[in-house]
Amino acid sequence: MTETKRLLDNGKVEVTTVIERDRYEGKAYYSQSMVDSVVEDFKCNCKIWIGKNREGFECLETKENWEPGEGDVGVMEDLMHFQLYLDLTYGAGRYEAFALGAYIHGSVSFSFCKGDDNRDRWDSGVVGFIGIPKDSKDAFLANNLTAAWNGEIVEYEVFDTLEEDWVDQCDDLDWEYCKKWQDEMAQKYGIDWDSVKVEY
């Protein structure tokens, strides 16, 4: 940083500061629009039923006209009945039924399981049931829902400080793809992604 001074006609001093910056800067920020988009995509593409006693998760429900069995019949039997409901309502083989598990400890971690969510005896359990399209990768979807629910979806961008314009961006949910993109941007524009802080 350099500073120059010049005396003006009115007797005041004009101080000019010159700061050197990299031409290309990496930016990262949490994206509420992507979070909302992921949740809406889930509700458009999946069939979700949330238990009545699972307060806070009802915003995920897709208003399925289904109820679990009477009494304490267990997750496996309810899962079987939910699969039957999906087949009868939307066509056999179109959706695969899973128990929608949640591990709740500060943040939330979702899982799609074929039984109870036993990741932790105190802080996890089944909050509902979800039917996902047969050709979907259930683990990838569970990670996306977890990231969206916790507001952890990050958009990455490269900014040209000379032209004052964005030159490239990555808002993909696949971390492997984003990492490859970051490596390419580091090589092409000299971005040190480890020094880029995520903005809210």
Secondary structure, DSSP 8 states (H G I E B T S, - for coil): -EEEEEE-TTS-EEEEEE----SEEEEEEE-HHHHHHHHHHHHHHSEEEE-TT-TT-GGG----S----SSS--HHHHHHHHHHHHHHHH-TTSEEEEEEEEEESSSEEEEEESS---S-TTTEEEEEEEEEETTS-HHHHHHHHHHHHTT--EEEEEEETTTTEEEEEE--S-HHHHHHHHHHHHHHH---GGG--EE-
